[in-house]
Amino acid sequence: MGSLDMTRRGALLAGVAAVLAGCVSGGGRSAGRSTGGYVAPDPAPRPVPNAGWDSWVEGFKSRAAGRGISQATIDTAFRGAGFLPEVVEKDRNQTEFTRSLEDYLNIAASDERVTLGRKKFAQHASTLSAIEGRYGVEGHVVAAVWGLESFFGSRRGNVPVISALSTLAYDGRRGEFFEGQLIAALKILQAGDISPGAMTGSWAGAMGHTQFIPTSYLAYAVDFTGDGRRDIWSEDPTDALASTAAYLQRSGWTKGLPWGMEVTLPGGFGAGSLGRGKGKSAAEWQALGVQSASGGALAGGSIIAGRNGGGGPYFLLTQNFATILRYNNAQNYAIGVGHLSDRLLGRGAVLASFGPDAAGMTKADRQELQRLLTARGFDTEGSDGVIGAKTKAAISAYEASAGLPVTGEPSMALLRRLR
């Protein structure tokens, strides 16, 4: 991979790892339950004996020394480290799915997440204001990244980073990449920012309140508190929040420019004008009859449909949206950050309806289905309208109990049967 955008790739993986670790879990991890409440972390994985890993580590130690890592740092870092089979299992069994924007926003801006986020935003207002003053990135945007990456610090990950990265580097599926991350992690330890025992994170090595992987940390982390350490791991989120602002600033953030906004389109609006890369100025959009859904001023940018294949709601995305993509190059993630940042300021939910899904069900239909299943004893653990593993399991259990073909899939026919 060379040096091409290692920090950019690092930011992407950090965001992906954060989601896989359960930060924006919804129907993926919690599966159709309300996802805003605190979820107790799984126990930290324990190393198991592995002669192959032992041999790989001995060879790696020589390579690390050749990269400027002191013998003392190497010895301290690997004291107590070991092979983590659970990490390999998670790396090899990542669920491949594309969640709709509607589902993603239901999770990213759930009632619980917004409520907690507004509390945290108020609690850390002075810190976020000082960070905004130095880096020019609005505090509510930084807080929204915090909210999506670690549920405002409550899900930072408890996997020992040296063990995780060495396991993944040894496993070899993305060995070169993870060995580079392991070298970077050793550089962090050598700088004295954290001790090996306290350097924990996700299974893929994403760390702290805003889930930096080691190369991103080296490139962007800052010591905002002035205590001599860039500490993104502690209960105090100050350095992590400032580091996120520094990342966004250096990626091109423009203060005062919105990330985007929901817009309404006039009748007969040409679908050929939709899509990222087809940007126009605010005046040009206004001349075409585009309006802000909330009644505010338009900005320049591109307009996208909220549903695959077209259909509302519609979002106008600015250059700051592209900057969020530098943190995690996933369109839903960037819209999620932007929308959550608006909600933290007290603004409302998306105004336009997403309409029915592929099963012909609206969000209200899916929520009713979850409530009815739970009332019959097939607990979906919440009714957020997101159909995940828990809801599918509840459907399957109900179908089996009723002598129906077991599909695990929601449908209007099933909803009518439950009514």
Buried (B, 14 or more C-beta within 10 A) or exposed (E): EEEEEBBBBBBBBBBBBBBBBBBBBBBBBBBBBBBBBEBEBEEEBEBEEBEEBEEBBEEBBEEBEEEEBEEEBBEBBBEEBBBBBBBBEBBEEEEEEEBBBBBBBBBBBBEBBBEBBBEBBEEBEEBBEBBBEEBBBBBBBBBBBBBBBBBBBBBBBBBBBBBBBBBBBBBEEBEEBBBBBBBBBBBBBBBEBBEBEEBBBBBBBBBBBBBBBBBBBBBBBBBBBEEEBBBBBBEBBBBBBBBBBBBBBBBEBEEEBBBBBBBBBEEEBEEEBBEBEEBBEBEEBBEBEBBBBEEEEBBBBBBBBBBEEEEBBBBBBBBBBBBBBBBBBBBBBBBBBBBBBBBBEEEEEBEBBBBEBEBEBBBEBBBBBBBBBBEBEBBBBBBBBBBBBBBBBBBBBBBEEEEBEBEBEBBEEBBEEBE
